[in-house]
Structure formats: C-alpha cells, structure tokens
Amino acid sequence: MDDSNVAASLAELGNIHRLSIFRFLVKAGHEGAPVGDIQKALEIPNSTLSHHLSRMAKVGLITQNKKSRTIFCLPNFEHLEGLISFLQEECCMGHEKSAS
C-alpha cells in the first residue's frame, strides 16, 4: 500500500457518515450487511448512502455484492489491515538526530 492509497482511504473515512458506515460494516463482520439495513440503522437517506458507499468502494474500503435483488456491502478487511500496517510500520523506530 502506498502513500496515495492510504491518503485516499483515510480521506474517505474522514467523513462522519462514511466512518459510521464503515464501523457498522466492520461490526457486521465478513457477512456484511444489506444496504437497507445500513440505511435503517444509521438513518442516512438512500441517495446519500449510495453516494457514500460508491466513494468507499472506489478506494477499496468495501465491496458490494448483489444477491437476488439485495445489495450487500462488505468491509474489505484486507484493506483495513493494510491501512493499519502502513500506519504502524515504522512505529517506535525514532528519528535520526541531525548533527549540529
């Protein structure tokens, strides 16, 4: 995962609605949740929810699968793990001190 991918994903999660949606889906687990359940639980208008889901799918935070007439949204746990790893990869390595 490179800087631009991480920045794009974090920018999408920087929106309160998208963060709420993502957290809802993470709680739902690997089964995901139908769009209707997300809408009811978070009380986000359908057109607004569709916009947010589209943006999140574009950067790889979620995937969407259609089963019959229902669209299920699933969190992309691999992407989430990549974000976390990226943020932690240089943890506690310190900075080189410059010579004065």
C-alpha positions as CSV (number, residue, x, y, z in Angstrom):
1,M,0.0,0.0,0.0
2,D,1.5,3.4,-1.0
3,D,1.0,6.9,0.4
4,S,-1.6,7.9,-2.2
5,N,-3.8,4.8,-1.5
6,V,-3.6,5.3,2.2
7,A,-4.3,9.0,1.9
8,A,-7.4,8.4,-0.3
9,S,-8.8,5.8,2.1
10,L,-8.2,7.9,5.2
11,A,-9.8,10.9,3.4
12,E,-12.9,8.8,2.8
13,L,-13.0,7.7,6.4
14,G,-12.6,11.4,7.4
15,N,-16.3,11.9,6.7
16,I,-18.5,11.2,9.7
17,H,-21.1,9.3,7.7
18,R,-18.6,7.1,5.9
19,L,-16.8,6.4,9.1
20,S,-20.1,5.4,10.7
21,I,-20.9,3.2,7.7
22,F,-17.5,1.5,7.8
23,R,-17.7,0.9,11.5
24,F,-21.2,-0.6,11.1
25,L,-19.9,-2.9,8.4
26,V,-16.9,-4.0,10.5
27,K,-19.3,-4.9,13.3
28,A,-21.3,-6.9,10.8
29,G,-18.2,-9.0,10.0
30,H,-17.4,-11.0,7.0
31,E,-21.1,-11.5,6.1
32,G,-21.5,-7.7,5.6
33,A,-24.9,-6.1,5.6
34,P,-27.7,-5.3,3.1
35,V,-27.9,-1.6,2.1
36,G,-31.4,-1.4,3.5
37,D,-30.1,-2.5,7.0
38,I,-27.3,0.2,6.9
39,Q,-29.9,2.8,5.9
40,K,-32.3,1.9,8.7
41,A,-29.6,1.6,11.4
42,L,-27.8,4.9,10.5
43,E,-30.8,6.8,9.2
44,I,-29.0,8.1,6.2
45,P,-31.2,8.9,3.1
46,N,-30.9,6.3,0.3
47,S,-29.4,8.7,-2.2
48,T,-26.8,10.0,0.3
49,L,-26.0,6.4,1.4
50,S,-25.5,5.3,-2.2
51,H,-23.0,8.2,-2.8
52,H,-21.0,7.3,0.4
53,L,-20.9,3.6,-0.5
54,S,-19.7,4.4,-4.0
55,R,-16.9,6.5,-2.7
56,M,-15.9,3.8,-0.2
57,A,-15.9,1.1,-2.8
58,K,-13.8,3.2,-5.2
59,V,-10.9,3.3,-2.7
60,G,-11.3,-0.3,-1.7
61,L,-12.7,0.1,1.8
62,I,-15.8,-2.0,0.9
63,T,-17.1,-4.4,-1.7
64,Q,-20.6,-4.7,-2.9
65,N,-22.3,-8.0,-3.9
66,K,-25.8,-8.4,-5.3
67,K,-27.7,-11.4,-4.2
68,S,-31.1,-11.6,-5.9
69,R,-32.5,-8.1,-5.5
70,T,-30.5,-7.2,-2.4
71,I,-27.1,-5.4,-2.4
72,F,-24.8,-6.5,0.4
73,C,-21.9,-4.3,1.5
74,L,-18.8,-6.0,3.0
75,P,-15.9,-4.4,4.7
76,N,-12.6,-5.1,3.0
77,F,-10.7,-6.4,6.0
78,E,-7.5,-6.9,4.0
79,H,-7.6,-3.3,3.0
80,L,-8.2,-2.3,6.6
81,E,-5.3,-4.4,7.8
82,G,-3.1,-2.8,5.1
83,L,-4.0,0.7,6.4
84,I,-3.2,-0.3,10.0
85,S,0.1,-1.9,9.0
86,F,1.1,1.1,6.9
87,L,0.4,3.4,9.9
88,Q,2.3,1.2,12.3
89,E,5.2,0.0,10.1
90,E,7.7,2.5,11.4
91,C,6.4,2.7,15.0
92,C,9.0,3.5,17.6
93,M,11.9,3.5,15.2
94,G,12.8,7.0,16.2
95,H,14.3,9.7,14.1
96,E,17.9,10.2,13.1
97,K,19.3,13.0,15.1
98,S,21.0,15.6,12.9
99,A,24.5,16.7,13.7
100,S,24.6,20.2,15.0
